[in-house]
Amino acid sequence: METSSPALSVAIGVLAVLFGLTGFGVYQAFGPPSKGLEDPFDDHDD
């Protein structure tokens, strides 16, 4: 069985972190925590 190259391991790790951060951002924007977000444009009276 061949061992994988260190570059492949680093690339997979970076990809996993990026997917994790993207998923967390989507969860924060559209999931249950989004109820606490406020729109500053709606709060501003013209």
Stockholm file with secondary structure:
# STOCKHOLM 1.0

chainA/1-46         METSSPALSVAIGVLAVLFGLTGFGVYQAFGPPSKGLEDPFDDHDD
#=GR chainA/1-46 SS CCCCCHHHHHHHHHHHHHHHHHHHHHHHHHSGGGGGCCCHHHHCCC
#=GC SS_cons        CCCCCHHHHHHHHHHHHHHHHHHHHHHHHHSGGGGGCCCHHHHCCC
//
